[in-house]
Amino acid sequence: MIERIGNDPSNFWTYDEETGLVDLSRGAGLGKRLTVETTTGPIRLNPDTSVMIIVDMQNFFLSPAVRPRAKPQEPTPAEGAAEALLGIGIQAARSRGIRIVWLNWGLTEEDLMKMPPAVMRAFGPYDSSRSDMSKAVPSKPGMIRTKNRELYKGLGADIGPVDLGNECQVEGGRVLMRGSWNAAIYGPLEKKYQTNSSDNPSSVTSKPDVLIHKNRTSGLCLSNTDLEIFLEKNGITTLLFAGVNTDQCVGGTLMDACSKGYDCVLLRDASATTGTPFGASETWEWNVTNSWGWVTTCKALDDGVTV
């Protein structure tokens, strides 16, 4: 039995009760649909109306020069997510005609002037605790983080020179300001972006990667953000999410996307949370699986079948 989900004749899914297939392609023709397995069953999408959104894979969040590994020989979760994208995810999307959007913090002076304190607090040197905690409301051990004061100086503050090793040093620039080293795409991923950027016309495909800046945790929380304008202009309906952190900028954008009516798919191996304990990634996977969309992997995307 095929069930239709959605009353709008131009915006609906179909659900096959026998196979569990949810078709998100909205009537796309044969040969233009891609079937991908997820943790709960197959979904079918239209690559022409789908994008992979890679969130905040920037030096500020990933570079070992400012985010040293807890164990030198063990990659951070964020580095693991980057490897999943470099190894399979990005090429899987491109080869199937799914455009890639790099969604990054990239602030302007105007953004700083209008930035609310609720957003500024997270990147500032402000501790979540006080020196005398005797009167504080009790919380679970490990709930309060300790910030790296060399990095968390405040949005727009200059983090100074950064040692990249091998006697190489760069100016880190102002925190998450557009054009700074710390706000640039993380080195290995930057090279991947450049291979299909419109800035490199000699190798670009018919669907060049797009770099879009945001000025909040979510790229869709405000009205008419650059991301929302791009999605609407290009008729995008289905979003595949990757990046860091799963429980913050990735999850925030995903949840806002769901509220705005987009189909949401979380690439769990290409998404990561650094520094957040208590099973944060698993909680987000549970919520996406059961409420906001689907969870899959880069390999499953690569194994997808065109029908």
C-alpha angles and dihedrals in degrees: 000000000000115000123195117222114201132033099226108098090217097043116048145113130217125220124204106207093196098053099023090233116155110199112208095171095099096220100321114167129254116287092027100079128088122206115208129182118233134182090272103035142298125318126194120212139177110240091206091063097037133086135184109229113204107195127209099334088158135140091254090063103030115024112110086216089073100016105048118195118256086224114029094220096044119080117228118248088254091054088049090055090049090052091052090054094044094045102044118337104073096043092045090056096044095047090054095048097255110143120228123228119193106207110195142165105257113161130195128202088257090054090054093050092053098038112126118229090241089067096037093055095067093059098037131091091255112129121224089225140044129231093254107052096167092107097039121115106259117255138179114286112265093023094118117066129213113228128221100242091200090063104027100062096130136279109300094016117131112248092194129216118354122207110223094181130248088073090296119136132178135185105256091206129203117330111277094336115152112264096020124124093242092053094048121104111275110273103255091041091046088062090051091050092050092055089066103025123123084235087070104054094171093071106019120124126222086271107048119194115263127218113208125180126217133191101202137051089264123049091211105040096100128057117269097001116177089256094051092047090052094048094049094045091053097042094242117173106161125060127192111199131212135152140065140352105016092196097042126028097007094044094041092054092044094052093047089048091053091049089052091052104259122141107247128207122178118210096210098191091049093050126071145173121218122199097359112116131191099068097294095161093048091051091054092047089052093051094046091047095050105028118010108036139288140325122218142145139247090251092053089052090049090050092050117131124227113224 
